[in-house]
Every structure is written in structure tokens, then in C-alpha cells.
């Protein structure tokens, strides 16, 4: 029997956000933390830094996260 690691349980944690971006956005754009959380259906936390590596599978990348302005800049690949 395989013991699930915490990261196995959280797999796809931000899939809803990535799918929203793929379906609704083009080019370069910026979302506020509130907009990211609304699209993700969950609050963003430090794990976002790890999960953002999934985004290129959806045709985008995270360019910049601004804690000061509470925004995330995205770039279409």
C-alpha cells in the first residue's frame, strides 16, 4: 500500500486557476491577489511558488509576483 505524501494530495491545487487563465486570457496580463484567489477557488499561499511550475502546461508562465502591489504578472508562451 502506498502512503500518500502531502504533495500527492495537493496535486492540481491550482488547476482551476490554470484552466481559467488558459480559457480566458491571452498575451501578457496582470491579476490582483484577490482575482487569483477568486479564479483558483482558494486562498493563495506559499505553495503557489511551487505550483506555478505547472502553468507552462497551459501555455503561460508567471513572470512576476509583487507582494507590495499584491499582483501576479503572467506571460503567454
Residue, then its C-alpha position, 0 to 999 in steps of 0.5 A: x500500500x502506498x502512503x500518500x505524501x502531502x504533495x500527492x494530495x495537493x496535486x492540481x491545487x491550482x488547476x482551476x486557476x490554470x484552466x481559467x487563465x488558459x480559457x480566458x486570457x491571452x498575451x501578457x496580463x496582470x491579476x490582483x491577489x484577490x482575482x487569483x484567489x477568486x479564479x483558483x477557488x482558494x486562498x493563495x499561499x506559499x505553495x503557489x511558488x511551487x505550483x506555478x511550475x505547472x502553468x507552462x502546461x497551459x501555455x503561460x508562465x508567471x513572470x512576476x509576483x509583487x507582494x507590495x502591489x499584491x499582483x501576479x504578472x503572467x506571460x503567454x508562451 
